[in-house]
Amino acid sequence: MKILLTGGSGRLGTELRALLPGIVAPTSAEMNLTDAAQVREVVERERPHVIVHAAAYTNVGGAEKDREACWNANVVGTRNVAAAANTVGAKLVHISTDYVFSGEEGGYREGDTPGPVVNYYSLTKLVAEEAARAAQRHLILRTSFRPREFQYPVAFSDVYTGQDYVDIIAPEIALAVKHALEIEDEILHIVTERKSVYELARRRKPDVQEGRRADAPGVVLPGDVSLDTGRWATVKAALSSD
């Protein structure tokens, strides 16, 4: 099975390249995702069976100021990748986010209605999911991950998530990618257990300071975007029994 990866130099992409030897990962110079013709040309040349679309604009605060860049990367790029996937019959594995949910309830299942979104980044990722569905064969993976080390001096104790560190999440994503052609689901949630961001931060940065989401500068954050992962657990069990 031939796999093509977008965003190969990013946080998740770097991990996936190590976990999936032989994966084809064009650079942004080789495949500018906002250039539909160039995306199609690369995909037609490589003719992958699976395209993993991990490239994205992920700076939540920055998205409020640079909306055009965020929209182009997350929405226009996904539209172009989905169209290119259809030209060669590839299955699109689209990396999405827990931020497509409002964060009012938590424990979201795959079939729950997304929105209303609380910031511009969330909006672009929700629209990107719809763009990904234009691929005739697609799998949307909602996930959330941080670098291997917590980057900030403060972490919010009133923001709840299933997010985890990328070295914990990436092997799960890689497993889904390896079996993408077998998986019949169109959406899967791949995260870990519900926890506050402060609890998550303390695992690798014990001296992190506790903060509140109201203190987040210039952006509204959802309160609880934890995801139900029961469906992924069922799929994994079926894969291991094959």
ChimeraX attribute file (.defattr): number of C-alpha atoms within 10 A of each C-alpha:
attribute: neighborCount
match mode: 1-to-1
recipient: residues
	/A:1	10
	/A:2	14
	/A:3	21
	/A:4	22
	/A:5	22
	/A:6	24
	/A:7	19
	/A:8	23
	/A:9	18
	/A:10	13
	/A:11	18
	/A:12	24
	/A:13	20
	/A:14	15
	/A:15	19
	/A:16	24
	/A:17	17
	/A:18	13
	/A:19	15
	/A:20	15
	/A:21	9
	/A:22	12
	/A:23	19
	/A:24	17
	/A:25	20
	/A:26	16
	/A:27	13
	/A:28	14
	/A:29	7
	/A:30	11
	/A:31	19
	/A:32	18
	/A:33	25
	/A:34	19
	/A:35	13
	/A:36	17
	/A:37	14
	/A:38	16
	/A:39	21
	/A:40	22
	/A:41	13
	/A:42	17
	/A:43	21
	/A:44	14
	/A:45	9
	/A:46	14
	/A:47	19
	/A:48	22
	/A:49	17
	/A:50	25
	/A:51	28
	/A:52	28
	/A:53	23
	/A:54	22
	/A:55	23
	/A:56	23
	/A:57	18
	/A:58	15
	/A:59	11
	/A:60	18
	/A:61	17
	/A:62	16
	/A:63	20
	/A:64	16
	/A:65	13
	/A:66	12
	/A:67	14
	/A:68	11
	/A:69	14
	/A:70	24
	/A:71	22
	/A:72	17
	/A:73	22
	/A:74	28
	/A:75	25
	/A:76	20
	/A:77	24
	/A:78	31
	/A:79	25
	/A:80	22
	/A:81	28
	/A:82	27
	/A:83	20
	/A:84	25
	/A:85	28
	/A:86	17
	/A:87	13
	/A:88	17
	/A:89	16
	/A:90	24
	/A:91	22
	/A:92	31
	/A:93	27
	/A:94	27
	/A:95	22
	/A:96	25
	/A:97	23
	/A:98	28
	/A:99	27
	/A:100	26
	/A:101	25
	/A:102	21
	/A:103	24
	/A:104	12
	/A:105	12
	/A:106	20
	/A:107	19
	/A:108	19
	/A:109	17
	/A:110	21
	/A:111	8
	/A:112	9
	/A:113	11
	/A:114	16
	/A:115	15
	/A:116	14
	/A:117	20
	/A:118	18
	/A:119	19
	/A:120	21
	/A:121	24
	/A:122	25
	/A:123	20
	/A:124	23
	/A:125	27
	/A:126	23
	/A:127	17
	/A:128	24
	/A:129	24
	/A:130	14
	/A:131	21
	/A:132	28
	/A:133	18
	/A:134	17
	/A:135	25
	/A:136	14
	/A:137	19
	/A:138	26
	/A:139	25
	/A:140	23
	/A:141	25
	/A:142	21
	/A:143	23
	/A:144	25
	/A:145	19
	/A:146	18
	/A:147	12
	/A:148	13
	/A:149	13
	/A:150	19
	/A:151	13
	/A:152	10
	/A:153	12
	/A:154	16
	/A:155	23
	/A:156	22
	/A:157	19
	/A:158	18
	/A:159	20
	/A:160	22
	/A:161	26
	/A:162	26
	/A:163	26
	/A:164	23
	/A:165	20
	/A:166	20
	/A:167	17
	/A:168	15
	/A:169	20
	/A:170	24
	/A:171	17
	/A:172	15
	/A:173	22
	/A:174	19
	/A:175	15
	/A:176	22
	/A:177	22
	/A:178	15
	/A:179	14
	/A:180	20
	/A:181	18
	/A:182	10
	/A:183	18
	/A:184	12
	/A:185	15
	/A:186	13
	/A:187	21
	/A:188	25
	/A:189	25
	/A:190	25
	/A:191	28
	/A:192	20
	/A:193	14
	/A:194	20
	/A:195	18
	/A:196	20
	/A:197	22
	/A:198	22
	/A:199	18
	/A:200	23
	/A:201	26
	/A:202	15
	/A:203	13
	/A:204	14
	/A:205	16
	/A:206	12
	/A:207	11
	/A:208	19
	/A:209	15
	/A:210	16
	/A:211	17
	/A:212	13
	/A:213	16
	/A:214	12
	/A:215	11
	/A:216	13
	/A:217	9
	/A:218	12
	/A:219	19
	/A:220	17
	/A:221	22
	/A:222	24
	/A:223	20
	/A:224	24
	/A:225	26
	/A:226	29
	/A:227	26
	/A:228	21
	/A:229	19
	/A:230	14
	/A:231	16
	/A:232	20
	/A:233	14
	/A:234	10
	/A:235	15
	/A:236	16
	/A:237	11
	/A:238	11
	/A:239	14
	/A:240	7
	/A:241	6
	/A:242	5
